[in-house]
Structures are given as structure tokens and as C-alpha cells.
Amino acid sequence: MATYTDVTAFRNAERALKRINETLEQRVAERTRALALASDAAQRANEAKTHFLAAVSHDLLQPLHAAQLFAHTLQVRLAGDAAAPTARHLDGALAATENLLAGLLDIAKLEGGRFNVRPRDFALAEVLDPLAAEFRALAEERGIRLRVVGSRGWAHSDPQLLRRVLQNFLANAVRYTEHGRVLLGCRRSGNQWRIEVWDSGPGIAEQEQELIFEQFRRGSAASGQGLGLGLAIADRMAGLLGHRLSLRSWPERGSVFAVELPRAVAGRIAREPAVAPVRHLPQGRALVLDNEPAALTAMNVLLESWQWQVHAARTPAQAAQAPWTPDLLVLDYHLDGGLTGLDALVGLRARFGALPAVVLTADRDAALRQRLIEAGVSVLYKPLKPLALRQLIQHHMAAVRETD
């Protein structure tokens, strides 16, 4: 007795299933390659957009730097004149433009992943004291009292990024507070520090508080200029640092923004001592090197308004031809021909000796700042705040008098 089974149909079905599987695998592979190509194209487009935005913001800061120096000098010269309010409004409009460009530049860096987080232990005063000096003058111009509660504590974070977070908090507080006061201070909470910025501004409605950290969001009670980028930037930077932000607000009474960061064991303070403001600025001689004609002229006008003698140069060769030994070098970082202010500094110190130097740059890269500090120079960012340069000059001249 024999049994026969015709398996032809099964074999045909098996072959068909195999062909279907091979077709599906081929299609999956093709789709995967297409998605990879599309992803690479999108990534390149995003990087190109980020680089373009960063380059445009950086380049726009250059003429803005010169414009603000001219505006500041004009405001000083017109003090008491009928045109003084116009000069003051011009200076304020340029400052607002600077804030907008700085926000765009930060967003470009965040989207391009160009922020390198470098956490370390540091004294809180290293961040709080310079912020206090910077915003105290701005608050006084607006008729606002800025109070800063100093701290001897130490924390663990990236001080540069933390400074940007607090800078955005303070900028908003000063901008939107029409009268009253702003307070910067920190509280100890277990193993954490809680740095807070209080203001007596318009406050933020409860239904808006969840959305206020999104890009292009501003409270409905807020007035004035701004794209609503400051808090979004602060939130993303805090995310990079692993710090938690918080907000409490009471409409028509004010707000408090806070950031929490880990405490650290106190160590030796390795920062420059704070420079106390001095009314009288000693006269001296400055060698200014900048390849941008407008910026060079603006710096020349500013220093001459402070009764300083200036030798202005666009190239290191012209700088070396100064007819006298300067008391201070003021050097732009990016020069023509791929040279930098550090390259020029080597030759100028060989020519004139170990002079104090200030390097101006629109590049806020933390690694560059560290390299400049290690070279023994002070760093100021464009657009330059004249008050910051004035304080540095006072500091350097005081140091020279102590060594004489």
C-alpha cells in the first residue's frame, strides 16, 4: 500500500513566499537608504542654517559695536544739552538690538550643539559679582534699585553657561520692572544652591507660567522690545547643565525666577579681584589695533573723550610704529590675513615690554576666553560696554601705580 502527496503546490508557495520576502527586504533596504539620505540632507541643511545664523549675528555685532561706542560718546558730550534725550534713546535702541542679536546667536549655538559644557567647582561670587556690577548701572539708568546678596559659597556647574542663565533672568527683570527693585541672591537648600532673581514687575498670569519658557513667548502684561527668547535660552542652557529652573509670580506684584545647582566644597578663589568703581580716570596712552575702520575710529573717539592719547592702527605693522610706549594695548581678536590679537600681542610686547592688554572679541566661545586669560590678557566682548573698559583701565592703572 503506497501513499503519494503532490508537494508541487507547497514548493511553488514556498518559492513565492521567498520572492515576497526578498522583495520586502529590498524595499526596506531602499527605504532605509532613502531615509538615511533624507536625514543627512536635513542635518546638513540644519547645520548650514545654524552656521549662517551664527555668522550673520556675529558679523552684525561688528558694526553694532562701533555704533554703540559712538552713541555712548555722543550721549556723554550732549549731557545737559537739549539733544541729550535723543542720544539716550539712540543708545537704548542700539542696546535692545544687541540683546536681540545675542539671543539669536545663542539659539543658533544651541540648535547646532556648539555649547561645550565644562563643569567645575567655583565660588559663586565669581559669577554673581560681575553680574551685579553689569546690571547695577543698567538698573540705575531705569530708576530701579538693584540689590545683590553676596555669597561666599561654592557650587559645581559651568560658570559661563550659568552666567548666561542668570543674565537672561536679570535682563528680563530690569527690562520689565518700571519701578521698585530687583534682587539677586542665593539660598542654601540641602546639597543645593538656589539662585533667585526677584522683581517688582508686572508679574505673569498663572495660565501663562507653563508656556513662558517656550521660544517667542512673552507674558501678556509685559511691554517693551524683545522676541521672547531669553527665558527659552535660559531653559535650554539649564537643561544642558542638568539644573532645574522654577518660577513663582504674582500678577501686578512681581516674579521670582530661580535655578538650582549642586553645592561644592569651598576652595581657593582663583578669580581677579572685583574692581571698585573710581570717579576719576587717570590719563594715559593707549595703542588700539582693529582692522575695522569704523570700530577703530569709535574706540579712538571714546578714549580721547576720556583724555587719553591714542595711537590707532589697522595692522600689527602700523601698531608697532607707535611713537611712544603705551600704557595699555586694546586689541581686536580677529584681524586681517588670518592673524589674531594674540599673534599681534607677541610682537607688541617684544617691542614695548610686558604691557597690560585688553582683547575685544564677538566670539563668546569659552575655550577662546580661557586661552586669552592664560595668555595674561583681559577679555571684553563686542559690542563693548564702555563702563567695563573704564573699570579695566582703572584696575590696570592702579596696578601700575602700586608697582612704581
C-alpha positions, 0 to 999 in steps of 0.5 A: 500500500503506497501513499503519494502527496503532490508537494508541487503546490507547497514548493511553488508557495514556498518559492513565492513566499521567498520572492515576497520576502526578498522583495520586502527586504529590498524595499526596506533596504531602499527605504532605509537608504532613502531615509538615511539620505533624507536625514543627512540632507536635513542635518546638513541643511540644519547645520548650514542654517545654524552656521549662517545664523551664527555668522550673520549675528556675529558679523552684525555685532561688528558694526553694532559695536562701533555704533554703540561706542559712538552713541555712548560718546555722543550721549556723554558730550550732549549731557545737559544739552537739549539733544541729550534725550535723543542720544539716550534713546539712540543708545537704548535702541542700539542696546535692545538690538544687541540683546536681540542679536545675542539671543539669536546667536545663542539659539543658533549655538544651541540648535547646532550643539556648539555649547561645550559644557565644562563643569567645575567647582567655583565660588559663586561670587565669581559669577554673581559679582560681575553680574551685579556690577553689569546690571547695577548701572543698567538698573540705575539708568531705569530708576530701579534699585538693584540689590545683590546678596553676596555669597561666599559659597561654592557650587559645581556647574559651568560658570559661563553657561550659568552666567548666561542663565542668570543674565537672561533672568536679570535682563528680563527683570530690569527690562520689565520692572518700571519701578521698585527693585530687583534682587539677586541672591542665593539660598542654601537648600540641602546639597543645593544652591538656589539662585533667585532673581526677584522683581517688582514687575508686572508679574505673569498670569498663572495660565501663562507660567507653563508656556513662558519658557517656550521660544517667542513667548512673552507674558501678556502684561509685559511691554517693551522690545524683545522676541521672547527668547531669553527665558527659552535660552535660559531653559535650554542652557539649564537643561544642558547643565542638568539644573532645574529652573522654577518660577513663582509670580504674582500678577501686578506684584512681581516674579521670582525666577530661580535655578538650582545647582549642586553645592561644592566644597569651598576652595581657593578663589582663583578669580581677579579681584572685583574692581571698585568703581573710581570717579576719576580716570587717570590719563594715559596712552593707549595703542588700539589695533582693529582692522575695522575702520569704523570700530577703530575710529569709535574706540579712538573717539571714546578714549580721547573723550576720556583724555587719553592719547591714542595711537590707532592702527589697522595692522600689527605693522602700523601698531608697532610704529607707535611713537611712544610706549603705551600704557595699555594695548586694546586689541581686536581678536580677529584681524586681517590675513588670518592673524589674531590679537594674540599673534599681534600681542607677541610682537607688541610686547617684544617691542614695548615690554610686558604691557597690560592688554585688553582683547575685544572679541564677538566670539563668546566661545569659552575655550577662546576666553580661557586661552586669552586669560592664560595668555595674561590678557583681559577679555571684553566682548563686542559690542563693548560696554564702555563702563567695563573698559573704564573699570579695566583701565582703572584696575590696570592703572592702579596696578601700575601705580602700586608697582612704581 
